[in-house]
Amino acid sequence: MALGRDALAGSWIHAHEEDRGGERVYRPSAYELPPSRGRDALELHADGTLVGRGPGPADAPEEDGGTWEVRGDTLVLHLAGGERVLEVVSVDPERLVLRLVA
């Protein structure tokens, strides 16, 4: 699957209830998810910048900025903590499914 930035750009929230077999499911930020103590989120901007959010100590949200790119069927996140490579299993306007590669 050859992906373009347009398919991935947007604000995505981790719907951990839908995860299966090493696959992480993300939904658009406007999607109604059940309450949770904390959810990871990715804002993938069309210009290649990103903002990652997740629960930190004491469940206070933390942000991490960086850049992102598409390489074939993978999403590569360049964050302060290092590079994360994720296989894009599927993507459509309502659901993004990722699997950690490295």
Backbone as CSV, one residue per row, in Angstrom:
resi,resn,N_x,N_y,N_z,CA_x,CA_y,CA_z,C_x,C_y,C_z
1,MET,0.852,-1.169,0.000,0.000,0.000,0.000,0.900,1.235,0.000
2,ALA,0.781,2.064,-0.992,1.518,3.317,-1.031,0.611,4.411,-0.472
3,LEU,1.075,5.033,0.562,0.278,6.045,1.257,0.716,7.442,0.887
4,GLY,-0.205,8.368,0.978,0.108,9.780,0.846,-0.132,10.464,2.177
5,ARG,0.441,11.623,2.352,0.261,12.379,3.594,-1.200,12.698,3.870
6,ASP,-1.957,12.976,2.805,-3.355,13.371,2.996,-4.163,12.312,3.730
7,ALA,-3.861,11.042,3.512,-4.608,9.965,4.159,-4.369,9.940,5.666
8,LEU,-3.192,10.390,6.107,-2.818,10.297,7.522,-2.941,11.613,8.283
9,ALA,-2.854,12.737,7.580,-2.890,14.035,8.257,-4.204,14.195,9.008
10,GLY,-4.097,14.663,10.239,-5.276,14.892,11.064,-4.958,14.666,12.531
11,SER,-5.987,14.747,13.327,-5.861,14.558,14.768,-6.490,13.220,15.131
12,TRP,-5.680,12.312,15.655,-6.086,10.940,15.939,-5.942,10.628,17.430
13,ILE,-6.931,9.933,17.995,-6.913,9.540,19.414,-6.916,8.023,19.507
14,HIS,-6.079,7.488,20.394,-5.952,6.040,20.563,-7.225,5.466,21.183
15,ALA,-7.868,4.561,20.458,-9.067,3.864,20.940,-8.616,2.490,21.433
16,HIS,-7.955,2.455,22.594,-7.331,1.222,23.087,-8.318,0.064,23.227
17,GLU,-9.606,0.366,23.349,-10.620,-0.681,23.464,-10.703,-1.533,22.196
18,GLU,-10.249,-0.975,21.081,-10.345,-1.649,19.789,-9.043,-2.332,19.372
19,ASP,-7.975,-2.197,20.164,-6.691,-2.809,19.837,-6.811,-4.331,19.794
20,ARG,-6.102,-4.947,18.847,-6.093,-6.406,18.722,-4.738,-6.868,18.201
21,GLY,-4.195,-7.894,18.827,-3.007,-8.561,18.307,-1.863,-7.661,17.904
22,GLY,-1.491,-6.729,18.727,-0.373,-5.837,18.427,-0.729,-4.649,17.549
23,GLU,-1.980,-4.544,17.150,-2.420,-3.411,16.337,-3.053,-2.356,17.236
24,ARG,-2.662,-1.110,17.007,-3.204,0.024,17.759,-4.186,0.771,16.872
25,VAL,-5.383,0.987,17.396,-6.444,1.640,16.631,-6.591,3.082,17.099
26,TYR,-6.620,3.997,16.136,-6.820,5.419,16.402,-8.090,5.867,15.686
27,ARG,-8.793,6.797,16.306,-10.007,7.384,15.744,-9.809,8.895,15.631
28,PRO,-10.541,9.562,14.725,-10.435,11.021,14.639,-10.808,11.661,15.980
29,SER,-10.235,12.810,16.273,-10.457,13.453,17.577,-11.928,13.756,17.843
30,ALA,-12.747,13.912,16.816,-14.172,14.199,16.997,-14.986,12.934,17.297
31,TYR,-14.370,11.754,17.168,-15.073,10.491,17.391,-15.407,10.342,18.879
32,GLU,-16.609,9.906,19.184,-17.024,9.753,20.587,-16.511,8.434,21.149
33,LEU,-15.538,8.536,22.047,-14.974,7.374,22.725,-15.460,7.344,24.170
34,PRO,-15.514,6.158,24.781,-15.905,6.103,26.192,-14.863,6.799,27.072
35,PRO,-15.257,7.212,28.260,-14.291,7.841,29.176,-13.102,6.907,29.448
36,SER,-11.939,7.521,29.625,-10.716,6.778,29.903,-9.816,7.652,30.768
37,ARG,-8.983,7.023,31.576,-8.069,7.785,32.444,-7.073,8.601,31.650
38,GLY,-6.756,8.174,30.474,-5.805,8.897,29.633,-5.667,8.197,28.305
39,ARG,-5.558,8.964,27.260,-5.423,8.402,25.915,-4.259,9.069,25.194
40,ASP,-3.532,8.263,24.448,-2.516,8.810,23.559,-3.215,9.475,22.381
41,ALA,-2.589,10.488,21.839,-3.138,11.171,20.672,-1.992,11.618,19.769
42,LEU,-2.275,11.664,18.482,-1.328,12.134,17.476,-1.992,13.208,16.637
43,GLU,-1.336,14.339,16.518,-1.763,15.376,15.579,-0.723,15.392,14.470
44,LEU,-1.105,14.892,13.308,-0.214,14.842,12.157,-0.591,15.982,11.223
45,HIS,0.239,17.006,11.195,-0.036,18.187,10.384,0.461,17.976,8.954
46,ALA,-0.241,18.561,7.994,0.079,18.407,6.578,1.494,18.887,6.235
47,ASP,2.051,19.798,7.033,3.402,20.305,6.762,4.506,19.384,7.279
48,GLY,4.127,18.226,7.846,5.119,17.267,8.336,5.467,17.408,9.803
49,THR,4.872,18.369,10.493,5.103,18.479,11.934,4.062,17.635,12.656
50,LEU,4.370,17.304,13.900,3.435,16.523,14.696,3.480,16.952,16.146
51,VAL,2.375,16.676,16.829,2.290,16.825,18.273,1.762,15.503,18.800
52,GLY,2.506,14.905,19.719,2.075,13.675,20.376,1.651,14.004,21.789
53,ARG,0.552,13.417,22.214,0.061,13.635,23.581,-0.157,12.293,24.253
54,GLY,0.038,12.273,25.552,-0.210,11.055,26.313,-0.225,11.357,27.792
55,PRO,-0.762,10.418,28.576,-0.791,10.624,30.020,0.619,10.571,30.594
56,GLY,0.911,11.508,31.458,2.206,11.546,32.124,2.039,11.157,33.580
57,PRO,2.996,11.534,34.414,2.889,11.251,35.840,1.596,11.844,36.408
58,ALA,0.968,11.115,37.279,-0.280,11.543,37.933,-1.384,11.802,36.901
59,ASP,-1.292,11.117,35.760,-2.290,11.221,34.689,-2.391,12.610,34.062
60,ALA,-1.453,13.503,34.356,-1.456,14.819,33.715,-0.972,14.652,32.273
61,PRO,-1.681,15.242,31.303,-1.265,15.083,29.903,0.093,15.726,29.627
62,GLU,0.881,15.060,28.782,2.165,15.591,28.349,2.187,15.643,26.836
63,GLU,2.910,16.629,26.289,3.042,16.796,24.839,4.486,16.614,24.417
64,ASP,4.663,16.105,23.211,5.980,15.958,22.611,5.838,16.352,21.147
65,GLY,6.691,17.220,20.663,6.627,17.653,19.273,7.679,16.976,18.432
66,GLY,7.491,17.033,17.140,8.459,16.452,16.226,7.983,16.566,14.797
67,THR,8.450,15.642,13.975,8.056,15.606,12.576,7.645,14.188,12.211
68,TRP,6.990,14.064,11.057,6.576,12.750,10.582,6.743,12.668,9.084
69,GLU,6.870,11.434,8.598,6.976,11.189,7.168,6.391,9.824,6.845
70,VAL,6.077,9.639,5.577,5.575,8.365,5.085,6.675,7.723,4.253
71,ARG,6.960,6.454,4.551,7.926,5.670,3.759,7.209,4.392,3.323
72,GLY,6.746,4.352,2.098,6.003,3.180,1.614,4.718,3.018,2.400
73,ASP,4.617,1.919,3.160,3.424,1.680,3.973,3.704,1.898,5.459
74,THR,4.729,2.716,5.756,5.040,2.988,7.159,4.928,4.478,7.460
75,LEU,4.606,4.738,8.709,4.570,6.086,9.267,5.778,6.197,10.177
76,VAL,6.629,7.169,9.931,7.838,7.358,10.732,7.675,8.639,11.537
77,LEU,7.739,8.491,12.861,7.628,9.628,13.782,9.013,9.975,14.293
78,HIS,9.404,11.227,14.154,10.688,11.711,14.663,10.374,12.570,15.889
79,LEU,10.616,12.006,17.076,10.317,12.681,18.341,11.606,12.909,19.111
80,ALA,11.529,13.733,20.148,12.707,14.017,20.971,13.303,12.730,21.539
81,GLY,12.453,11.759,21.855,12.915,10.499,22.433,13.446,9.513,21.412
82,GLY,13.411,9.856,20.142,13.913,8.961,19.097,12.894,8.755,17.993
83,GLU,13.238,7.865,17.094,12.397,7.582,15.930,11.499,6.375,16.219
84,ARG,10.237,6.475,15.832,9.311,5.345,15.918,8.812,5.039,14.519
85,VAL,8.883,3.771,14.142,8.421,3.332,12.826,7.192,2.458,13.041
86,LEU,6.098,2.843,12.377,4.829,2.146,12.539,4.297,1.717,11.173
87,GLU,3.944,0.452,11.050,3.304,-0.021,9.829,1.865,0.475,9.822
88,VAL,1.425,1.023,8.702,0.037,1.433,8.562,-0.723,0.216,8.030
89,VAL,-1.468,-0.432,8.923,-2.231,-1.619,8.554,-3.420,-1.215,7.699
90,SER,-4.113,-0.147,8.102,-5.224,0.392,7.317,-5.493,1.820,7.752
91,VAL,-6.099,2.580,6.846,-6.484,3.952,7.162,-7.682,4.328,6.304
92,ASP,-8.642,4.966,6.939,-9.764,5.584,6.255,-10.172,6.773,7.121
93,PRO,-11.113,7.586,6.704,-11.431,8.788,7.483,-11.896,8.523,8.923
94,GLU,-12.347,7.317,9.234,-12.867,7.006,10.570,-11.960,6.141,11.422
95,ARG,-10.852,5.621,10.839,-10.055,4.660,11.596,-8.649,4.562,11.023
96,LEU,-7.665,4.623,11.915,-6.262,4.447,11.564,-5.747,3.278,12.405
97,VAL,-5.192,2.256,11.756,-4.660,1.085,12.462,-3.168,1.003,12.207
98,LEU,-2.392,0.981,13.313,-0.932,0.975,13.247,-0.366,-0.223,13.993
99,ARG,0.807,-0.679,13.544,1.541,-1.754,14.225,2.986,-1.283,14.373
100,LEU,3.529,-1.359,15.577,4.907,-0.921,15.837,5.888,-1.818,15.110
101,VAL,6.806,-1.185,14.353,7.857,-1.897,13.656,9.161,-1.729,14.422
102,ALA,9.492,-0.495,14.786,10.743,-0.223,15.512,10.595,1.008,16.376
